[in-house]
Amino acid sequence: MSEKERNLPLLEVRGLKQYFEIDGKHTVKAVDDVSFTVEKGTTFGLVGESGSGKSTIGRSIIRLYNPTAGEIFLDGKEVSGRMTADKKRYLTTKMQMIFQDPMTSLNPRKKVIDIVAEGLDANHLYKTKKEREEMVYDMLERVGLNHEQANRYPHMFSGGQRQRIGIARAMIMKPELIIADECISALDVSIQAQVVNIMKDLQKEEGLTYVFIAHDLAMVKYISDYIGVIHLGHFVEMGKKEEIFNHPVHPYTRSLLSAIPDPNPLTEPTRKSATYDKNAEGVDYTKGKKNFLTETHMVLATEEELARWNA
């Protein structure tokens, strides 16, 4: 492997656009010209309010949607453009997704052993039924379940356990990249930390790379190395998590951070939430340019906007 190949990011997205036609006359620009990279073994947190385009980005990357425009590279290999059989196989073995609702993403008519083994079956990744069984049992153990639960159905599990099944189904393929699409938002707060800790442990053991999509900034801060803040299909700010949390520049980023509850009951009542109104601010994302405050910290703004927000 050359030095250049060794330094390649695992995921590179260039100029991704995802438009949806409504009725032939109207088009929704869900994602409008976004670019970013994700280094191997790191977690890229993708945050924004509902409807901002963050889940659309994840689904476009894994090709649940065909991108309107742009290029996507996984480990240096292009996975955008026309879908071929080879490209599909490459994608399913290198990239997996953990979905938001663990109940609707699991087939209620299948036993857990068959749900977890779906990818193995589709790609013929075992030689005997015994090997298949052992692979599933091992994966269930690693996410905190036991092999005795393999012959049960999804409705017999709690929400947190069902999400562990979803993680096991993704992990059994030994992917390099996992897209976690709001994977904890449907869970109780007490269970969220357990699921995220399982993900962090698996990342450490396997060198996994995550794109972690969420609107809970506190949890994003806990799991992410880099954060991209998206609003109306545009990245408005991006950087290391320390840069985003300690030196937020864009007023939309500041409004999201101000909404995080203060764990101190004495100071929480005095916390003030900032509001962001794009039109009132007079912001036009199509007129802004990418301003790099550091090598990694980017803000989308015109020169006048940047001077105003920094002041």
Residue pairs with C-beta under 8 A, 6 or more apart in sequence:
5 76
8 75
8 76
9 37
9 38
9 39
9 40
10 38
10 39
10 40
10 74
10 75
10 176
10 177
10 209
11 37
11 38
11 44
11 61
11 72
11 73
11 74
11 177
11 209
11 211
12 37
12 38
12 71
12 72
12 73
13 34
13 35
13 36
13 37
13 57
13 61
13 70
13 71
13 72
13 73
14 35
14 70
14 71
14 72
14 73
15 33
15 34
15 35
15 69
15 70
15 71
16 31
16 33
16 34
16 35
16 57
16 60
16 61
16 67
16 69
16 70
16 71
16 72
17 29
17 31
17 32
17 33
17 67
17 68
17 69
17 70
18 29
18 30
18 31
18 53
18 56
18 57
18 60
18 65
18 67
18 68
18 233
19 27
19 28
19 29
19 30
19 68
20 27
20 28
20 30
21 27
22 28
29 233
30 53
30 56
30 233
31 53
31 56
31 57
31 60
31 233
32 53
32 232
32 233
32 234
32 285
33 70
33 234
34 53
34 57
34 230
34 233
34 234
34 235
35 235
36 44
36 228
36 235
36 238
38 44
38 177
38 209
38 211
38 226
39 209
39 225
40 176
40 207
40 209
41 203
41 207
41 208
41 209
42 209
42 210
42 225
42 226
43 203
43 209
43 210
43 211
43 212
43 223
43 224
43 225
43 226
44 210
44 211
44 212
44 224
44 225
44 226
44 227
44 228
45 212
45 214
45 220
45 221
45 223
45 224
45 226
45 227
45 228
45 241
46 54
46 57
46 58
46 211
46 212
46 213
46 214
46 227
46 228
46 230
47 54
47 213
47 214
47 215
47 217
47 220
47 227
47 228
47 229
47 230
47 256
48 54
48 215
48 229
48 230
48 231
48 256
49 215
49 231
49 256
50 215
52 230
52 231
52 232
52 233
53 230
53 232
53 233
54 213
54 230
55 100
55 181
55 182
55 213
56 65
56 233
57 213
57 230
58 97
58 179
58 181
58 211
58 213
59 65
59 181
60 66
60 67
60 72
61 72
61 95
61 179
61 211
62 91
62 95
62 97
62 179
63 79
63 83
63 88
63 91
64 97
66 83
67 80
70 80
71 78
71 80
71 81
72 78
72 79
72 80
73 79
73 80
74 90
74 91
74 94
74 95
74 176
74 177
75 94
75 176
77 90
79 87
79 90
79 91
79 95
89 123
92 119
92 122
92 123
92 173
93 119
93 123
93 173
93 174
93 175
94 175
94 176
94 177
95 175
95 176
95 177
95 178
95 179
96 119
96 169
96 170
96 171
96 173
96 175
96 177
96 178
96 179
97 170
97 178
97 179
97 180
97 181
98 163
98 166
98 167
98 170
98 178
98 179
98 180
98 181
98 183
99 105
99 166
99 181
99 183
100 181
100 182
100 183
100 185
100 186
101 186
102 154
102 159
102 162
102 163
102 165
102 166
102 186
103 154
103 155
103 159
103 162
105 166
106 115
106 154
106 162
106 165
106 166
107 115
107 154
108 153
108 154
108 155
109 153
110 153
110 154
111 150
111 151
111 152
111 153
112 140
112 145
112 149
112 150
112 151
112 152
112 153
112 154
112 157
112 165
113 133
113 136
113 150
113 151
114 121
115 154
115 165
115 169
116 136
116 139
116 140
116 150
116 165
116 168
116 169
116 172
117 132
117 135
117 136
117 172
118 169
119 125
119 169
119 172
119 173
120 126
120 132
120 135
120 136
120 172
120 173
121 132
123 173
125 173
126 132
126 135
133 150
135 172
136 147
136 150
136 168
136 172
137 147
137 150
139 168
139 171
139 172
140 146
140 147
140 149
140 150
140 165
140 168
141 147
142 168
142 171
142 202
143 164
143 165
143 167
143 168
143 171
143 198
143 202
144 164
144 194
144 198
145 161
145 164
145 165
145 168
149 157
149 161
154 162
154 165
157 165
158 191
159 186
159 187
159 188
159 191
160 187
160 188
160 191
160 194
160 195
163 183
163 184
163 186
163 187
163 195
164 195
164 198
166 183
167 183
167 195
167 198
167 199
167 202
170 178
171 178
171 202
171 206
174 206
175 208
176 208
176 209
177 208
177 209
177 210
177 211
178 208
178 209
178 210
178 211
179 210
179 211
179 213
180 199
180 210
180 211
180 212
180 213
180 214
181 213
182 213
182 214
182 215
183 195
184 191
184 192
184 195
184 196
184 214
184 216
184 219
185 214
185 215
185 216
187 195
192 216
192 219
196 219
196 222
196 223
199 210
199 223
200 223
202 208
203 209
203 210
210 223
212 220
212 223
212 224
214 220
217 256
217 257
217 259
217 260
218 260
218 261
220 227
220 241
221 227
221 241
221 245
224 241
225 240
225 241
226 238
226 239
226 240
226 241
226 296
227 238
227 239
227 240
227 241
227 244
228 235
228 237
228 238
229 235
229 236
229 237
229 238
229 244
229 250
229 252
229 253
229 256
230 236
231 252
231 278
231 285
232 278
232 285
234 285
234 300
235 298
235 300
236 250
236 252
236 253
236 285
236 299
236 300
237 244
237 248
237 249
237 250
237 252
237 253
237 297
237 298
237 299
237 300
238 244
238 296
238 297
238 298
239 293
239 294
239 296
239 297
239 298
240 296
240 297
243 293
243 294
243 296
243 297
244 253
244 297
245 257
247 293
247 297
248 254
248 257
249 293
249 299
249 301
249 306
249 309
249 310
250 299
250 300
250 301
250 309
251 274
251 276
251 281
251 309
252 276
252 278
254 274
254 276
255 273
255 274
255 275
255 276
258 271
258 272
258 273
258 274
259 273
261 268
261 271
262 268
262 271
283 305
285 300
287 302
288 300
288 301
288 302
288 305
289 300
289 301
289 302
290 298
290 299
290 300
291 298
291 299
291 300
291 301
291 306
292 298
293 299
299 306
299 309
301 309
